[in-house]
Amino acid sequence: TALLGDHPAAKNVKSKLEVIRKLSEEWGLEDRAEELMKPLWEAYEKVRSDHKKNFNEVLLQVLLETEDDPAFHEYAAEPEKPVQEAAAEAEKPVQEAVVEAEKPIQETVLEAKTPEQLAMEALDRAVTLTEDGAAVDMDAAHPSYDRAACYLALLKALSVWDTDGQIPREAWENLKPRTVQDEGHAAAKDGQGCWGRAKANGPGMAVLVSDLGAGESFYLAPRSRYFSEKAYQENWDQLQSGDFLKLFWNDRIGADAEADIRESSRTVIFLRKMEAWNEKGERDDILFYWTCRGSAEEPRQEFGIYKTRMSEIYCAVGTHISFAGAFRNAESLDLEDTDSWLQEMKDHYIGTAKELQNAVRR
């Protein structure tokens, strides 16, 4: 219990061990206590091993390895320094090097594809199933966009974290982003399976993590809803470096294509929050995060660190992965398993703040 700390499995494991000890004494089975407790000790050691390997640390290391800009490494060592001031550089030509190397007829085919198609194909290529799991190549996923980049970083971190095969190949088959239709699989729509949840409008990543039992999420309400500045800051202080974060720039959750109303948001991986004040002397902290600035319709080449003033954020949903081993449960979350709420928010429904809170708490 001391090793597990506040891990949710600690109380459950401890209670079962205590019951077995008590029954062993009452029934005169002290000599068989070790044998009876062996399966539970094995489960305990597995959970303890999972807990000791801090997933957020693995994820942050993955992000470091995907970033060639020295500013990232400088930031990681001295987080108080501003980073990537010129983050919004002119967008690089899509697959420029590939296009130049291809034959004329292949150039014509590439030019005929939309940027979104290129991004979906890149994401599909980036995750290859292996005999016992998956190989994730972050460099292959270009061009990309925020939700795809963060989901890919999640998969890469899981592949690095899982040194003892806790996540079976069957789970990886469902975790692989199904972005291109082939003979064996259809492309996932919003709300379908693992990737369909992660890429959906609203709290997609939070819903995925909740459905797999891999962690917990929390709603970060608009600033005006708090009775004090302290309460607002304390809620944001729940975030840990490496947590997933869905930032909403307006009060819309989802999309209604007919009314031409849709959410404005970005999926990111939280790095840190730095105290800052605006010109009026009001508290307005700076949020640093990792993401890709592109959208599905207009993907971009670069991953990187960006920053945003807290005053620019309407509300947000934070997601912390506390039990990475639970991603083994993806084995039962295939494309047939659809979250209808997330699916509706693709084009037909604008959710409410109350629904957002309920989805986070489920």
Sequence and secondary structure as in RCSB ss.txt:
>XXXX:A:sequence
TALLGDHPAAKNVKSKLEVIRKLSEEWGLEDRAEELMKPLWEAYEKVRSDHKKNFNEVLLQVLLETEDDPAFHEY
AAEPEKPVQEAAAEAEKPVQEAVVEAEKPIQETVLEAKTPEQLAMEALDRAVTLTEDGAAVDMDAAHPSYDRAAC
YLALLKALSVWDTDGQIPREAWENLKPRTVQDEGHAAAKDGQGCWGRAKANGPGMAVLVSDLGAGESFYLAPRSR
YFSEKAYQENWDQLQSGDFLKLFWNDRIGADAEADIRESSRTVIFLRKMEAWNEKGERDDILFYWTCRGSAEEPR
QEFGIYKTRMSEIYCAVGTHISFAGAFRNAESLDLEDTDSWLQEMKDHYIGTAKELQNAVRR
>XXXX:A:secstr
 TTTTT HHHHHHHHHHHHHHHHHHHTT GGGHHHHHHHHHHHHHHHHHHHHS HHHHHHHHHHHH   HHHHHH
HH TTS   TT S     TTHHHHHHS HHHHHHHHHS HHHHHHHHHHHHEEE SSSEEE GGG  SB HHHHH
HHHHHHHHHHH TT  S HHHHHHHS   S  SS     TTBHHHHHHTSTTTHHHHHHHHHT EEEEEE  GGG
SSSHHHHHHHHTT  TT EEEEESSS EEEETTTTEE  EEEEEEEEEE  B TTS B  EEEEEE    SSS B
S  EEEEEEGGG  EEEEEEES GGGGGGGGG  TT B HHHHHTTTEEEE HHHHHHHHH 
